[in-house]
């Protein structure tokens, strides 16, 4: 414990402590039907990243970096946790080797930028892994835009204007998808009600009450 609390390690230990605090808070929030992950995704802007487009300004570079990290394809909270773990563990490992080989710790501020850069590829690896897991086999991959027109069932929470709820539906391959939905016309949808996905808005989908009997029977 003394090693983790030394001056050169406090920044990296703090990253791991913050990660644990986020995990505990997320678990507690899920018990009441509200996840930090969903709240964070709702606050962040929708991203449409073209990695091949030319960099014209600093904002464009930042957007490309976030796209490279799979921001917008993987929940932002997961990427944040992956970064905190990667940053903390990488920094502590470097300090461990430094103390073992040199007998001293490198000042934490000197390691901040190198460790930050070393953590980014690790975050991308986690993003790629989770994205591949979420999408599944290429032959059965279903893009989010194809969710439009699906009928889903509210599973957690109550969907109201400004307060999305979780909904579930199955695609033609039998894969179950969970999405966050919010009413498009000011209605309120309770748990167990069916909703029709009509528009993608960032991490959420706008929904209305389905009225077509054909859609209801096919879903």
C-alpha positions in Angstrom: 0.0 0.0 0.0 2.9 2.3 0.7 4.1 1.9 -2.9 0.7 3.0 -4.3 0.6 6.1 -2.1 4.1 7.4 -2.8 4.3 10.9 -4.4 5.2 9.6 -7.9 2.3 7.1 -7.9 -0.6 9.2 -6.5 -1.9 10.3 -9.9 -2.0 6.7 -11.2 -3.4 5.3 -8.0 -6.0 8.1 -8.1 -7.1 7.0 -11.6 -7.8 3.4 -10.3 -9.6 4.7 -7.2 -11.8 6.9 -9.5 -12.5 3.9 -11.7 -13.7 1.9 -8.6 -15.8 4.7 -7.5 -17.5 5.0 -10.9 -18.1 1.2 -10.9 -19.7 1.3 -7.4 -21.9 4.3 -8.3 -23.0 2.7 -11.6 -24.0 -0.4 -9.7 -26.0 1.6 -7.1 -27.7 3.7 -9.8 -28.7 0.6 -11.8 -30.6 -0.7 -8.8 -32.9 2.3 -9.1 -33.2 1.9 -12.9 -30.9 4.8 -13.9 -27.4 4.1 -15.2 -24.5 6.6 -15.3 -23.6 5.2 -18.7 -26.9 6.2 -20.2 -26.9 9.6 -18.6 -23.4 10.3 -19.9 -24.3 9.1 -23.4 -27.3 11.4 -23.3 -25.2 14.4 -22.4 -22.5 13.8 -25.0 -23.1 15.0 -28.6 -23.8 12.6 -31.4 -20.8 11.8 -33.6 -20.5 11.0 -37.2 -16.8 10.5 -37.8 -15.2 10.3 -41.2 -11.6 9.1 -40.4 -10.6 9.7 -44.0 -11.6 13.4 -44.1 -8.8 16.0 -44.0 -8.0 17.7 -40.8 -9.0 21.4 -41.1 -9.0 22.5 -37.5 -8.2 21.3 -34.0 -11.8 20.3 -33.4 -11.6 18.0 -36.4 -8.5 16.3 -35.1 -10.1 15.8 -31.7 -13.2 14.3 -33.4 -11.0 11.9 -35.3 -9.2 10.8 -32.2 -12.5 10.1 -30.4 -13.7 8.2 -33.5 -10.5 6.2 -33.5 -11.2 5.3 -29.9 -14.7 4.0 -30.9 -16.4 6.9 -29.2 -20.0 6.8 -30.2 -19.9 3.1 -31.0 -19.2 1.9 -27.5 -20.7 3.5 -24.3 -18.7 6.5 -23.2 -18.5 5.3 -19.6 -16.9 2.0 -20.7 -14.2 4.0 -22.6 -13.7 6.2 -19.6 -13.2 3.2 -17.3 -10.9 1.6 -19.8 -8.8 4.8 -19.9 -8.6 5.1 -16.2 -7.5 1.4 -15.8 -5.0 1.7 -18.6 -3.6 5.0 -17.4 -3.4 3.8 -13.8 -1.9 0.4 -14.4 0.5 1.5 -17.1 1.8 4.3 -14.8 2.2 2.0 -11.8 4.0 -0.7 -13.9 6.5 1.9 -15.2 7.1 3.1 -11.7 7.5 -0.5 -10.5 10.2 -1.2 -13.1 11.8 2.2 -12.3 12.1 1.4 -8.6 13.3 -2.1 -9.3 16.0 -1.1 -11.8 17.0 2.4 -10.7 16.0 2.4 -7.0 13.8 5.4 -7.4 10.4 6.6 -8.7 10.1 8.9 -11.7 8.2 12.2 -10.8 4.6 11.6 -11.7 4.2 14.8 -13.8 7.1 13.6 -16.1 5.2 10.4 -16.8 1.7 11.9 -17.4 2.0 12.6 -21.1 3.9 9.3 -22.0 1.4 7.2 -20.0 -1.5 9.1 -21.5 -0.3 8.2 -25.0 0.4 4.6 -24.0 -3.1 4.3 -22.6 -4.9 5.4 -25.8 -4.1 2.3 -27.8 -5.3 0.2 -24.9 -8.6 2.1 -24.9 -9.0 1.5 -28.6 -8.3 -2.2 -28.2 -11.1 -2.4 -25.6 -13.4 -0.4 -27.9 -12.7 -2.7 -30.8 -13.2 -5.7 -28.7 -16.5 -4.6 -27.3 -17.7 -3.2 -30.6 -17.0 -6.6 -32.2 -18.7 -8.4 -29.4 -21.8 -6.2 -29.6 -22.0 -6.4 -33.4 -21.4 -10.2 -33.5 -20.7 -12.1 -36.7 -20.3 -10.0 -39.8 -23.0 -11.9 -41.6 -25.5 -11.0 -39.0 -24.3 -7.4 -38.2 -27.1 -5.0 -37.8 -26.4 -1.2 -38.0 -28.2 1.1 -35.6 -29.9 2.9 -38.6 -31.6 -0.3 -39.4 -33.4 -0.2 -36.0 -35.7 2.4 -37.4 -39.1 0.9 -37.9 -38.7 -1.7 -35.2 -41.2 -2.3 -32.4 -39.6 -2.6 -29.0 -40.9 -3.2 -25.5 -40.0 -0.9 -22.6 -38.0 -3.0 -20.1 -36.6 -0.6 -17.5 -37.9 2.8 -16.5 -40.6 5.1 -17.9 -39.9 6.9 -21.2 -40.9 10.5 -21.0 -39.7 13.7 -22.7 -36.1 14.3 -21.5 -36.1 11.0 -19.6 -35.2 8.0 -21.7 -36.0 4.4 -20.8 -34.5 1.1 -21.8 -36.3 -1.0 -24.5 -35.7 -4.4 -26.0 -36.4 -6.0 -29.4 -35.1 -8.9 -31.5 -33.9 -8.6 -35.1 -34.4 -11.0 -38.0 -31.3 -13.0 -36.9 -32.8 -13.5 -33.4 -30.3 -11.2 -31.8 -31.7 -9.2 -28.9 -30.9 -5.5 -28.8 -31.3 -3.0 -25.9 -31.7 0.6 -26.8 -32.5 3.8 -24.9 -35.8 5.4 -26.1 -37.5 8.7 -25.6 -41.0 9.8 -26.8 -41.1 11.9 -30.0 -44.4 13.5 -29.3 -44.5 14.2 -25.6 -46.3 10.9 -24.6 -45.2 8.7 -21.7 -44.5 5.0 -22.1 -44.4 2.7 -19.1 -42.6 -0.6 -18.6 -44.1 -3.4 -20.8 -45.6 -1.0 -23.4 -44.6 -1.3 -27.1 -43.0 1.6 -28.9 -42.1 2.2 -32.6 -38.5 3.4 -33.2 -38.8 6.3 -35.7 -35.5 8.4 -35.4 -32.0 8.0 -34.0 -30.9 10.9 -31.8 -27.4 10.4 -30.6 -27.4 7.4 -28.2 -31.2 7.4 -28.0 -34.0 6.6 -30.3 -37.2 8.7 -30.7 -40.3 6.5 -30.4 -44.0 6.8 -31.0 -47.0 4.5 -30.1 -47.3 1.9 -32.9 -50.7 1.8 -34.6 -50.0 -0.5 -37.5 -51.3 -4.0 -36.6 -49.0 -5.6 -39.2 -46.0 -4.2 -37.4 -47.2 -5.4 -34.0 -47.8 -8.9 -35.2 -44.4 -9.1 -37.0 -42.5 -7.9 -33.9 
